[in-house]
């Protein structure tokens, strides 16, 4: 194989693909990056650890000789990343099985794997399903994936649910049973039959990294076991998580006794300070107590060891609802959503029902996103 | 093709599995139960490959590289004496939660599942109760020391000790020379794994010699020999103990019956005549205890301490 390519084009495609390669597995093919050059199709790179697989290609390249080679993905990426901005000339030396990389008057080489049998991505059974604008998908995942559980004995909670209902209404949902984030959007009207699937959070995070902020669409294809996100010159394949996602609509409260509007920036700053207070021995979770009164909110975080912070946030509009309410939340869970909405909403609407009833946090200007947060039961 | 062709002497187990493959009635969980080193693991791997290979034509490439994404082998971690709960809840469970990648089944093999801690076993129970429909869990165990609740949720597949001629055949297949194969087979006591270890041992002769010496010395009256023998056993503790057991049995039989044809090991009759006579009931009691003691070699116990205990049992049998 022999080709010439601009460093920025080479880096663009390498950085997309290399993260799918395993960095712990000692088996060469899984930590490898497969490069294929062809005068007709350009340069294609593939990497997979068999949990997810990514393939990307570029035609901004001059291919002198067709060929394919397998190199260690992480070494290759590190090398390419640090190359100077110039034309890069890459050639496989058949005899020594080295991949020569020349830039300007300098050069280097990377050893390649010989006699490999690269596991083809199982794409045959994948059927095109629907497409969605990249910026919408990006927003949907960004606003939900953090709410999924790191580990949970019910595996469905370690993933992000895509729930496509009648008429192209798509809900993207993640929950760890203590909180739930739901993002809704509509996809193109000729949508397929209702369906749902659950992708692992790792996949969600990889897609987030690879999506553009553009209205250009990305396609989603499904087989029984795998999901594929693809557009021109790019494809990501991931396994699905097995299991029935519980009916999340049931846990979204419909009626509330209290409604409060809070300045997002003020609340974010307050919660960030509250996070300084460490967790207690009794309750191993950092929590913050809120006292909602008619015209103000008192926010308190306390630790026997470190100290206490009490802040009062004055309200522009009085609290809708009768009497005062004391309620405690996991500081980090609350902070996550406030931080997430900080950029887009000047004010947040917090809906509350009772001391132990779930709260719902939304941007009052929009109705496509909601965050349900279950309060903590604290001793006082 | 008979996928179990390489499994010798386990016709009952392999025909049962073969049948379930042919009829397609593959159950969600199997318990392969039988003595150590009789082919349970080889059988489990062959079975797993057959299940996965049914709908993944390229599976063999992945098996060869040991990277098939739909096959998981869970083993005790190095330096630990049990299979921990974390291995079940953080490795097996998330793995089972993902759908198959290439095949339509995912097979998890848990090796030495008798070593699961109670917490691990209980965590596994949840998976056995409601497995995903594509899951096949194969538990491999050497002894019955497994929660009844787990046993009742698995299809039991029994493996028996192998006949000497089968073990000999397996060793011959591995190009062990005939005489050595025959000797190692009879020392294996029904276990291929033990027999192979004998056959591969380089200082085979030395181990043999050491074992005889230990018996000769321990049949004397000097209690200090208990410690000396224990140190000599360090050469290859498990192998030597296996040899000692066989030798003691032979001695017992020969001293009672004087019939050479009943003996397993060559030359035990000379050994038996050269040492003091031992009371059969004492020797049988000692053998029972030794059989239990030798299981500790597999757990986290200093082998020298086990050696001392075993030597003492032998010495006591001759001196009471």
HADDOCK unambig.tbl for C-alpha pairs under 7 A between the chains (distance, minus, plus):
assign (segid A and resid 50 and name CA) (segid B and resid 69 and name CA) 6.22 0.50 0.50
assign (segid A and resid 122 and name CA) (segid B and resid 102 and name CA) 6.54 0.50 0.50
assign (segid A and resid 155 and name CA) (segid B and resid 94 and name CA) 6.26 0.50 0.50
assign (segid A and resid 155 and name CA) (segid B and resid 97 and name CA) 5.60 0.50 0.50
assign (segid A and resid 225 and name CA) (segid B and resid 99 and name CA) 5.19 0.50 0.50
assign (segid A and resid 225 and name CA) (segid B and resid 100 and name CA) 5.95 0.50 0.50
assign (segid A and resid 225 and name CA) (segid B and resid 101 and name CA) 6.51 0.50 0.50
assign (segid A and resid 239 and name CA) (segid B and resid 98 and name CA) 6.41 0.50 0.50
assign (segid A and resid 239 and name CA) (segid B and resid 99 and name CA) 6.26 0.50 0.50
assign (segid A and resid 239 and name CA) (segid B and resid 101 and name CA) 6.52 0.50 0.50
assign (segid A and resid 240 and name CA) (segid B and resid 98 and name CA) 5.78 0.50 0.50
assign (segid A and resid 240 and name CA) (segid B and resid 99 and name CA) 5.64 0.50 0.50
assign (segid A and resid 241 and name CA) (segid B and resid 97 and name CA) 5.53 0.50 0.50
assign (segid A and resid 241 and name CA) (segid B and resid 98 and name CA) 4.38 0.50 0.50
assign (segid A and resid 241 and name CA) (segid B and resid 99 and name CA) 5.80 0.50 0.50
assign (segid A and resid 242 and name CA) (segid B and resid 97 and name CA) 5.29 0.50 0.50
assign (segid A and resid 242 and name CA) (segid B and resid 98 and name CA) 5.60 0.50 0.50
assign (segid A and resid 242 and name CA) (segid B and resid 99 and name CA) 5.56 0.50 0.50
